[in-house]
Amino acid sequence: MKFARYFIRTGLAVIIIMVIAIGVLCYQDGLNPLDAIFPGKLSTESFHVLPNEIEKIDGLERFDRVVVDGNSETVQELYQRVSDEAKKLPDVFIDIFNKSGFKLVISDNVYKYTRKHVPDGFYLGGVTQEHGSDKRLVLFPVQGDRTSLYHELGHVLISVYEMEKETLPVIWEHDYKGTVALTGKYAASGADECWAEAFRFMLQNMDNPTAMAKAETLMPVSYLCFQRFIEYGEEQEAA
């Protein structure tokens, strides 16, 4: 019992000392300790930050806030691919992204944005991160014929519309098996990934009547949500 109390007190003391030390260092250097987890700051103004080696491409001009973090050949290729995919996005999703204060980050520095060393062979195409007003969709290079832009946009919609409260449980109940059948096993990771993969599938196949018919049949709730977003965009354009 005494040992347990000693262990707890010692642990608390170490934590307190570490917090004080970090505070002192941050105070001296004028740093925000949260920057270690969420590097960079969000501006509500429009901006495109690109290295000199990368030429601005029209496809990403639709996003108000774009940061290209890195100038390697891999990053340049990713920038081009993301731009090509962005050209195909309905305006409604770009508008939601911009108005909700997110910024798009393209980088090959996985550790900087995740604080994780991703092992070889592990698929990580992007992350959606939020801390207060700092909101970002970060895309990383991956092997394959697509980026994770559409998938991560699905996560942005979850955040903006608080879909985890009511919508995601219904999607998980009715669309789980169908989404796995259409998109793969990753959709089984959880309700949020189920929706993100369903959303990605429908964006990629908007002009494919056969694929969209399968989506309506196999993942009906996600399909209805997707169609409502499209209808909302059409209503905004007509207003």
C-alpha positions as a Markdown table, in Angstrom:
| # | Residue | x | y | z |
|---|---|---|---|---|
| 1 | Met | 0.0 | 0.0 | 0.0 |
| 2 | Lys | 2.8 | 2.4 | 0.9 |
| 3 | Phe | 4.6 | 1.5 | -2.3 |
| 4 | Ala | 1.5 | 2.3 | -4.3 |
| 5 | Arg | 1.2 | 5.7 | -2.7 |
| 6 | Tyr | 4.9 | 6.4 | -3.2 |
| 7 | Phe | 4.6 | 5.4 | -6.8 |
| 8 | Ile | 1.6 | 7.6 | -7.4 |
| 9 | Arg | 3.2 | 10.6 | -5.7 |
| 10 | Thr | 6.4 | 10.1 | -7.6 |
| 11 | Gly | 4.6 | 9.8 | -10.9 |
| 12 | Leu | 2.6 | 13.0 | -10.2 |
| 13 | Ala | 5.7 | 14.8 | -9.2 |
| 14 | Val | 7.5 | 13.9 | -12.4 |
| 15 | Ile | 4.5 | 14.9 | -14.5 |
| 16 | Ile | 4.3 | 18.3 | -12.7 |
| 17 | Ile | 8.0 | 18.9 | -13.3 |
| 18 | Met | 7.7 | 18.0 | -17.0 |
| 19 | Val | 4.7 | 20.4 | -17.4 |
| 20 | Ile | 6.5 | 23.2 | -15.7 |
| 21 | Ala | 9.7 | 22.6 | -17.8 |
| 22 | Ile | 7.7 | 22.6 | -21.0 |
| 23 | Gly | 5.9 | 25.8 | -19.9 |
| 24 | Val | 9.2 | 27.5 | -19.2 |
| 25 | Leu | 10.7 | 26.5 | -22.5 |
| 26 | Cys | 7.6 | 27.6 | -24.4 |
| 27 | Tyr | 7.5 | 30.9 | -22.5 |
| 28 | Gln | 11.1 | 31.6 | -23.2 |
| 29 | Asp | 10.8 | 30.8 | -26.9 |
| 30 | Gly | 7.4 | 32.2 | -27.4 |
| 31 | Leu | 6.0 | 28.9 | -28.5 |
| 32 | Asn | 2.6 | 27.4 | -28.1 |
| 33 | Pro | 3.0 | 23.8 | -26.7 |
| 34 | Leu | 0.1 | 22.6 | -28.8 |
| 35 | Asp | 2.1 | 23.4 | -31.9 |
| 36 | Ala | 4.1 | 20.2 | -31.2 |
| 37 | Ile | 0.9 | 18.3 | -32.0 |
| 38 | Phe | -0.8 | 20.7 | -34.5 |
| 39 | Pro | 2.1 | 22.5 | -36.2 |
| 40 | Gly | 1.1 | 25.6 | -38.0 |
| 41 | Lys | -1.7 | 28.1 | -37.4 |
| 42 | Leu | -5.0 | 28.5 | -39.1 |
| 43 | Ser | -6.0 | 31.8 | -40.7 |
| 44 | Thr | -9.6 | 32.6 | -41.6 |
| 45 | Glu | -8.3 | 34.5 | -44.6 |
| 46 | Ser | -7.6 | 32.9 | -48.0 |
| 47 | Phe | -4.0 | 31.9 | -48.6 |
| 48 | His | -2.0 | 29.4 | -50.7 |
| 49 | Val | 1.5 | 28.7 | -49.4 |
| 50 | Leu | 3.5 | 26.9 | -52.0 |
| 51 | Pro | 7.3 | 26.3 | -52.4 |
| 52 | Asn | 8.9 | 28.1 | -55.3 |
| 53 | Glu | 9.5 | 24.8 | -57.1 |
| 54 | Ile | 5.7 | 24.2 | -57.3 |
| 55 | Glu | 3.6 | 26.0 | -59.8 |
| 56 | Lys | 0.1 | 26.9 | -58.7 |
| 57 | Ile | -2.5 | 24.7 | -60.4 |
| 58 | Asp | -6.1 | 25.8 | -61.1 |
| 59 | Gly | -7.7 | 22.7 | -59.5 |
| 60 | Leu | -6.8 | 23.8 | -56.0 |
| 61 | Glu | -7.7 | 27.4 | -56.4 |
| 62 | Arg | -11.2 | 26.5 | -55.4 |
| 63 | Phe | -9.9 | 25.8 | -51.8 |
| 64 | Asp | -9.5 | 29.0 | -49.8 |
| 65 | Arg | -6.5 | 27.7 | -47.8 |
| 66 | Val | -3.8 | 25.4 | -49.2 |
| 67 | Val | -0.4 | 24.7 | -47.8 |
| 68 | Val | 2.1 | 22.5 | -49.6 |
| 69 | Asp | 4.7 | 21.4 | -47.0 |
| 70 | Gly | 7.7 | 20.2 | -48.9 |
| 71 | Asn | 9.1 | 20.5 | -52.4 |
| 72 | Ser | 10.2 | 16.9 | -53.2 |
| 73 | Glu | 9.3 | 15.3 | -56.5 |
| 74 | Thr | 6.8 | 13.1 | -54.5 |
| 75 | Val | 5.1 | 16.1 | -53.1 |
| 76 | Gln | 4.9 | 17.8 | -56.5 |
| 77 | Glu | 3.3 | 14.7 | -58.0 |
| 78 | Leu | 0.8 | 14.5 | -55.1 |
| 79 | Tyr | -0.1 | 18.1 | -55.6 |
| 80 | Gln | -0.9 | 17.5 | -59.2 |
| 81 | Arg | -3.0 | 14.4 | -58.4 |
| 82 | Val | -4.9 | 16.3 | -55.7 |
| 83 | Ser | -5.5 | 19.2 | -58.1 |
| 84 | Asp | -6.9 | 16.8 | -60.7 |
| 85 | Glu | -9.3 | 15.2 | -58.2 |
| 86 | Ala | -10.4 | 18.6 | -56.9 |
| 87 | Lys | -11.5 | 19.6 | -60.3 |
| 88 | Lys | -14.1 | 16.9 | -60.2 |
| 89 | Leu | -15.6 | 17.9 | -56.9 |
| 90 | Pro | -19.1 | 19.4 | -56.8 |
| 91 | Asp | -19.1 | 23.0 | -55.6 |
| 92 | Val | -21.1 | 22.1 | -52.5 |
| 93 | Phe | -18.3 | 20.2 | -50.9 |
| 94 | Ile | -15.7 | 22.8 | -51.6 |
| 95 | Asp | -18.0 | 25.5 | -50.1 |
| 96 | Ile | -18.6 | 23.4 | -47.0 |
| 97 | Phe | -14.9 | 22.9 | -46.6 |
| 98 | Asn | -14.0 | 26.5 | -47.0 |
| 99 | Lys | -16.8 | 28.0 | -44.9 |
| 100 | Ser | -16.1 | 25.6 | -42.0 |
| 101 | Gly | -12.5 | 26.9 | -41.7 |
| 102 | Phe | -10.5 | 23.9 | -42.8 |
| 103 | Lys | -7.3 | 24.2 | -44.7 |
| 104 | Leu | -5.8 | 21.6 | -47.1 |
| 105 | Val | -2.2 | 20.5 | -46.4 |
| 106 | Ile | -0.1 | 18.4 | -48.8 |
| 107 | Ser | 3.0 | 16.9 | -47.3 |
| 108 | Asp | 5.3 | 13.9 | -47.3 |
| 109 | Asn | 6.2 | 14.5 | -43.6 |
| 110 | Val | 3.9 | 12.0 | -41.9 |
| 111 | Tyr | 5.6 | 12.3 | -38.5 |
| 112 | Lys | 5.2 | 16.1 | -38.4 |
| 113 | Tyr | 1.4 | 15.8 | -38.6 |
| 114 | Thr | 0.7 | 12.5 | -36.8 |
| 115 | Arg | 3.7 | 12.2 | -34.4 |
| 116 | Lys | 3.9 | 8.6 | -35.6 |
| 117 | His | 6.5 | 6.6 | -37.4 |
| 118 | Val | 4.4 | 4.8 | -40.0 |
| 119 | Pro | 6.0 | 1.4 | -40.8 |
| 120 | Asp | 6.6 | 0.3 | -44.4 |
| 121 | Gly | 3.6 | -1.2 | -46.1 |
| 122 | Phe | 1.1 | 0.7 | -43.8 |
| 123 | Tyr | -1.5 | 2.6 | -45.8 |
| 124 | Leu | -1.9 | 6.2 | -44.5 |
| 125 | Gly | -3.2 | 8.5 | -47.2 |
| 126 | Gly | -4.4 | 11.3 | -45.0 |
| 127 | Val | -5.8 | 12.6 | -41.7 |
| 128 | Thr | -8.4 | 15.1 | -40.6 |
| 129 | Gln | -7.3 | 17.0 | -37.5 |
| 130 | Glu | -9.0 | 19.6 | -35.3 |
| 131 | His | -7.9 | 21.5 | -32.3 |
| 132 | Gly | -10.1 | 24.5 | -31.5 |
| 133 | Ser | -10.0 | 26.8 | -34.6 |
| 134 | Asp | -7.1 | 24.9 | -36.1 |
| 135 | Lys | -8.7 | 22.5 | -38.6 |
| 136 | Arg | -6.8 | 20.7 | -41.4 |
| 137 | Leu | -7.1 | 18.0 | -43.9 |
| 138 | Val | -3.6 | 16.6 | -44.5 |
| 139 | Leu | -2.8 | 14.4 | -47.5 |
| 140 | Phe | 0.2 | 12.1 | -47.8 |
| 141 | Pro | 1.6 | 10.3 | -50.8 |
| 142 | Val | 0.4 | 6.7 | -51.2 |
| 143 | Gln | 0.8 | 4.0 | -53.8 |
| 144 | Gly | -2.2 | 3.6 | -56.0 |
| 145 | Asp | -4.4 | 5.4 | -58.5 |
| 146 | Arg | -6.0 | 7.9 | -56.1 |
| 147 | Thr | -5.3 | 10.1 | -53.2 |
| 148 | Ser | -7.3 | 10.2 | -49.9 |
| 149 | Leu | -8.9 | 13.6 | -50.7 |
| 150 | Tyr | -12.4 | 12.2 | -51.1 |
| 151 | His | -12.2 | 9.9 | -48.1 |
| 152 | Glu | -11.0 | 12.7 | -45.8 |
| 153 | Leu | -13.6 | 15.1 | -47.1 |
| 154 | Gly | -16.1 | 12.5 | -45.7 |
| 155 | His | -14.5 | 13.0 | -42.3 |
| 156 | Val | -14.8 | 16.8 | -42.7 |
| 157 | Leu | -18.5 | 16.4 | -43.2 |
| 158 | Ile | -18.8 | 14.3 | -40.0 |
| 159 | Ser | -17.2 | 17.2 | -38.1 |
| 160 | Val | -19.2 | 20.0 | -39.7 |
| 161 | Tyr | -22.6 | 18.3 | -39.3 |
| 162 | Glu | -21.9 | 16.4 | -36.1 |
| 163 | Met | -22.9 | 13.2 | -37.9 |
| 164 | Glu | -21.6 | 11.0 | -35.1 |
| 165 | Lys | -24.5 | 11.9 | -32.9 |
| 166 | Glu | -27.4 | 10.4 | -35.0 |
| 167 | Thr | -26.4 | 9.8 | -38.6 |
| 168 | Leu | -23.4 | 7.6 | -38.2 |
| 169 | Pro | -25.1 | 5.0 | -36.0 |
| 170 | Val | -27.8 | 4.6 | -38.6 |
| 171 | Ile | -25.3 | 4.3 | -41.4 |
| 172 | Trp | -23.4 | 1.7 | -39.4 |
| 173 | Glu | -26.6 | -0.3 | -38.8 |
| 174 | His | -27.9 | -0.3 | -42.3 |
| 175 | Asp | -24.8 | 0.2 | -44.6 |
| 176 | Tyr | -22.0 | -1.6 | -42.9 |
| 177 | Lys | -22.1 | -4.9 | -44.9 |
| 178 | Gly | -22.9 | -3.2 | -48.2 |
| 179 | Thr | -20.1 | -0.6 | -47.9 |
| 180 | Val | -17.6 | -3.3 | -47.1 |
| 181 | Ala | -18.8 | -5.2 | -50.2 |
| 182 | Leu | -18.4 | -2.1 | -52.4 |
| 183 | Thr | -15.3 | -0.6 | -51.0 |
| 184 | Gly | -13.3 | -3.2 | -49.0 |
| 185 | Lys | -12.6 | -4.2 | -45.4 |
| 186 | Tyr | -11.4 | -0.7 | -44.2 |
| 187 | Ala | -15.1 | 0.3 | -44.1 |
| 188 | Ala | -15.4 | -2.1 | -41.2 |
| 189 | Ser | -13.1 | -0.1 | -39.0 |
| 190 | Gly | -15.9 | 1.9 | -37.5 |
| 191 | Ala | -19.0 | 4.0 | -38.4 |
| 192 | Asp | -16.9 | 7.0 | -39.3 |
| 193 | Glu | -14.7 | 5.0 | -41.7 |
| 194 | Cys | -17.8 | 3.3 | -43.1 |
| 195 | Trp | -19.3 | 6.7 | -44.1 |
| 196 | Ala | -16.0 | 8.1 | -45.3 |
| 197 | Glu | -15.5 | 5.1 | -47.6 |
| 198 | Ala | -19.1 | 5.2 | -48.8 |
| 199 | Phe | -18.7 | 8.9 | -49.5 |
| 200 | Arg | -15.4 | 8.3 | -51.4 |
| 201 | Phe | -17.0 | 5.6 | -53.5 |
| 202 | Met | -20.0 | 7.8 | -54.5 |
| 203 | Leu | -17.8 | 10.8 | -55.4 |
| 204 | Gln | -15.6 | 8.6 | -57.6 |
| 205 | Asn | -18.6 | 7.1 | -59.3 |
| 206 | Met | -21.0 | 10.0 | -59.6 |
| 207 | Asp | -21.1 | 9.6 | -63.4 |
| 208 | Asn | -21.4 | 5.8 | -63.3 |
| 209 | Pro | -25.1 | 4.9 | -63.2 |
| 210 | Thr | -24.4 | 1.2 | -62.5 |
| 211 | Ala | -22.1 | 1.9 | -59.5 |
| 212 | Met | -24.6 | 4.5 | -58.1 |
| 213 | Ala | -27.4 | 2.0 | -58.4 |
| 214 | Lys | -25.4 | -0.5 | -56.4 |
| 215 | Ala | -24.7 | 2.2 | -53.8 |
| 216 | Glu | -28.4 | 3.0 | -53.5 |
| 217 | Thr | -29.1 | -0.7 | -52.9 |
| 218 | Leu | -26.2 | -1.7 | -50.7 |
| 219 | Met | -25.7 | 1.4 | -48.6 |
| 220 | Pro | -29.0 | 3.2 | -48.8 |
| 221 | Val | -28.6 | 5.6 | -45.8 |
| 222 | Ser | -25.2 | 6.9 | -47.1 |
| 223 | Tyr | -26.7 | 7.2 | -50.5 |
| 224 | Leu | -29.6 | 9.3 | -49.2 |
| 225 | Cys | -27.1 | 11.5 | -47.3 |
| 226 | Phe | -25.0 | 12.0 | -50.4 |
| 227 | Gln | -28.0 | 12.9 | -52.5 |
| 228 | Arg | -29.2 | 15.4 | -50.0 |
| 229 | Phe | -25.8 | 17.1 | -50.1 |
| 230 | Ile | -26.0 | 17.3 | -53.9 |
| 231 | Glu | -29.6 | 18.7 | -53.7 |
| 232 | Tyr | -28.5 | 21.2 | -51.1 |
| 233 | Gly | -25.8 | 22.4 | -53.5 |
| 234 | Glu | -28.3 | 22.7 | -56.3 |
| 235 | Glu | -30.6 | 24.7 | -54.1 |
| 236 | Gln | -27.8 | 27.1 | -53.1 |
| 237 | Glu | -26.9 | 27.7 | -56.8 |
| 238 | Ala | -30.5 | 28.3 | -57.7 |
| 239 | Ala | -31.0 | 30.8 | -54.8 |
